[in-house]
Amino acid sequence: MEQALAQFLLYLKVERNASSHTVRNYHGDLRRFIDFMQARVGRTGDGEPTPPAPDEVSYLDVRAYLASLHRRNAKSSVARKLSALRSFFAYLVRQGVIHQNPAEMVAAPKMAQKIPEVLPVDEAFRLMHGPRADAALGCRDLAMLEVLYSSGLRVGELTALNLDSIDAELGIVRVIGKGDKERVVPVGSKALEAVGAYLGRRGELLGGKEEHGALFLNSRGGRLTPRSVARLLTRYVRHCQLPRRVSPHSLRHTFATHLLDAGADLRAVQEMLGHASLSTTQRYTHLTVDKLMAVYDRAHPRSRLPRRGGAAGAPKDEEGES
């Protein structure tokens, strides 16, 4: 099993061109399954765990593993681990190592449809006014927030930006997304203005250290990390007294929803977000549909509920019945 896992991870990295983050997640999920199987199969005479062979894994083993996860993991986490097992065993089937995928027939947990957290327009604007642009760090934070909201980047994509990633003349940012796929996303004028102001003071953060090309720097001159971005965002949410929890991904949800509310084409938003499937982008349309229904309920005369005693204005027959 250990050799099969190593070969699968190499396949992900070399042939599938998966990101290091994806490979790390697969490794962690499959490592936990192997540990579970070692405990399930038993131990050898010297007390060492017995590593299970791939063809020793059955449908019942996978079900038992998922059942053990349900007690301490969210459904989304269980579904991700099952997906990793399916991909792993499907790879082994293609390689001729095993004849059947033991995870193929295991049902994934039913997921509750989560509504993305989205900021109203006025709250998004309040957040953009949070950083004080009279210092280098404040300029950086404002540029960071503006780019997140303006272009809908994932936080990892934001922190991976380099100095040459943004073309101010064309008003675009070149992003390396999932699977190391590059996409081009528009950047708004406010974001470009904030980035320009930050670049004028970026040297203060570099502090004489050797230039390494990262766009967003921390206070020590290194590349800003996703965790630092999340921490800074939480600080500004509190400072602006916004009545909700906001993560970097919330700004991505907000970007998509505000575009769709303003009439943007769904496929264009899909391209900007870097979604491989249109169905992933469609989850943002729920708020747009809710807004349309509210307008319909207010405006259409046949959408209003009838008053007590019958519909308003309904004609009555000679005996007084509607």
N, C-alpha and C positions, 0 to 999 in steps of 0.2 A: 504493500500500500504506500509506503514512504517513497519508493522509486516512482510509482505511478503519479503520486502527488507532485513530485519534482518535475516530471516530464510535462504534466498538465500546466504547471505554472510557467514553464519555459515556452510552451505552446501559446499561452495567453500573451506573453511578453513579445515573442518574436513573430508569430504568425497572425495573431489577432491584433497586435499593436495596442494592447490594453495599457492604460495608464498605470503608474506605480501604485496609485491609490486603489484601483480596481484589483490589481494582483495581490496587494496586501489584504484586502477584504476577503478575497477567495481563499487565500492562505489561512487566515484566521478561522474562517467558517469551516473549512475542511479539516483543519487541525483539531478543532473541537470534536468533530465527528469521529476522527480516528481515535482520539482519546476515549470517547464514549465506547467505541467498539472494542478497544483494548480491555476496558473494564468489563464489558459484556461477555467477551469470548473467554476470559479467564487469564490465569497466569501459568507460566511454565514452572518446572520443578524448582528452579533456583530463585523463584520469586519475582522475576522480571516480567513485565507485561508482554503478552503475546501479540505481535503486530498482525492484524487480520489481512488476509489476501483479498484483492478486489472481488474474486469470484465466490468468496465466502459471505459476502454481504447480501442479505435478502430484503425483500419488500417489508417483512416484519421488523427487521432491524431498523430500517429507515423510519417506519411508523413509531417504533419505540423511542427512537432518538427525538423525533418531533414532539412526542408526548412528554418527554422529560423537559423539553424547552418551554412548553406552554406554561409551566408553573412560575417561571421567573423571567420570561421574555415577552415583549409586545408581539402582536400578530405580525406586524410588518417585519420584525426581526426574524421570526420563524419562517415567514415566506421567503425572505432573502436567503436564509440558510438552505431551505429546500431547493431554491433555484440554483444555488451553488452546487449542490449534490447532483441535480439533474444534469447540469452542464458537465460536471466532472465524469459522471458515468457514461454520458453520451459520447464524450471524447474517448473513453476506454472501449466502448462498443465499436466506434469507427476504427480504432487501432487494432481491433481483434483480440483485445485482452480479455473481454467478457462478451457473452452472447446476448445479454438482456440488461436493460437499464432498470435497476431495482427501485429507483426513485420516480420512474415515469408515471406509475399508476397511483402514487400517493397524492391525495388531494391537498391542495394548499388551503390554509385557513382563510375564511371569508373576511375580507377587509372592509371596515367601515369607511365610507366615502368621506374623507376629511376635507373640509372647506379651507382653502388656503387663507392665512391671515393677511389681510390687505388693509393698508392705510387709506383713509379718505384723502382727497386731494389737499384739503387744508392742513391735515396733520403731516402729510409728506412735505409740504412747504415749510411748516414749522420746524421740522427736523432739519431741513437744509439750512435754517437760520441758527442752528445750535452751535456749531463751531465758531470760535472767534478768529477771524482772519488777520489778526494783527501780530501773529507769531508763526514761525515755520510749521510747528505741529498743527496749529489751527488751520493753516492753509492746506496742509496735507489732508486733514480730516474732512474738510469741506470738499476738496477734490475727490476724495474717496467716496463720500456719500453721493455726490452729484453723479459720478460715473456709474455707481451701482443703480441708482434710480433712473438715470438717463438711458442706460444701455441694457439693463436687466442681466448683468453678468452674475455667474456663480461666484462665491467668495474666493474659491481657489483660482478661478480665472482672473479675478481682480488682482490678487497678490502675485500672480505669475506675469503680469504685464511688465514690459520693459520700456525703456525710453522711446524706442522706435515703434512701439505698438500703436500709438495714436498718431493719426495724420490730421493735424489741425486744419490744413487747407481743404482737404476733402471732407472733413467732418466725420471720420470713421475711426473705429478701433479694430485692430486685428486680434482675434481671440483664439487661443488654443484650448479647445473644449475637451469633452470626454473622448477617449480613444485617440487623443492627440490630433483631432480633426480641427482644422482652421476654419473660422468663419469671420465674416466682416459685418460689423454692427454699426449703425449710425450713432453719433454722439451729439447731444444737444448743445446749443450755444452756451447755456449757463455752465454746463459741465466743462466745455472747452475753456471758458473764461476762468473757471476755478483751477483747472489743471495748469493753465498758463501762469496764474499767480503763484501756484505752488512751485512750479519749475524755477521761478525766479528766486525762491528761497530754499530749494532742495539742497543746495550746497552746504547750508548751515547744518543739516542733519548728517551729511556725509562726513563733515568734520575733518577734512583733510585725508580721509582714508581713500584707498584705491578705488577707482570707479568700477562698478560691476554691472551697471546697466539696468538695475531694477528701478521701476518707476516709483513705487511707494516704499519709503524707507522707514525703519523704526528710529527711535531716538539715539541708537548706537550706530546708525549708518548701515545696518543690515536690511535685508528684504523683510518687509512686513509679513506676518503670518496670518492665516485665516482666523486663528484663535484670538489674536490681538485685535483684528477688525471687529469680531463679535463683541469683545469686551468694550471697545471704544463705542460701538453703536449702542450698547446697553447704557453706557454712561450718558450719551446724548439724549436717549429716550427719557431717562430720568430727569435730566436737566430741562428738557422741553415739556415735562409733565404730560407725556402722552398716555392715554388711558388704556394701554395694551402692551403686551410683550412684543418686541420687534427683533427679529433676527436678520442677518444679511439676506437670507432667502426670502424673508417677508418683502424686502424691497424688490426682489425679482418678481414675486407674485404681484406686487403693486404696479410695477412697470407694465406687465402683461395686461392686467385688468384695466388700467387706465387707458392703454392703447385701444383695447377692444371696446371699452365704453365710448370712446371718441370715434368709433367707426372703422378702426383699422382692420385690414383683411386678416383672417385667421391664419392663412398659410404664410403671410408675411411675418406675423408674430412668431410662428413656428420656426422660421428661418433665423430670426433674430435671437430666439432663445436657444437654438441649437438642438431642438427636439428631433429625434429620429422618426417618431411617429406623431401623426396629427392628433391622435386620441389623447396623447399626453398634454398637448396644448389645449384641448377642448375642455379640460377641467376648469380652466379660467373663465369659460363662458357662462358659468352658473350665475355669476354676479351680474353679468350683462343681461341675461334672461330675466333675472329678478327685477332689474331696473325697467326693462321693457314691460313686464307684467304690471309694475306699479303705475307706469304711464298709461297703460291700457285701462286699468281699473279706474283711474281718475278721469279718463277722457271718453271712454266708450259708453254710450247710454245703456246698452244692453248688458254691461258687465256689473251693474249695480244690483245689490241685493234688494229684493222686494220688501216693502214696508209691511208692518203687521196689518192683517186684514186683507191681504192681497196686494198685487202689484199696483204701483201708483199709476193712476190713469186708466186702469183696466175697465172696459165697459161692463155694465151689469145688465142682466136680462130683466124682464118685467117683474119677476118675483124677488128682485134684489140680489140675485146670486151672480157671481162673476162667471 
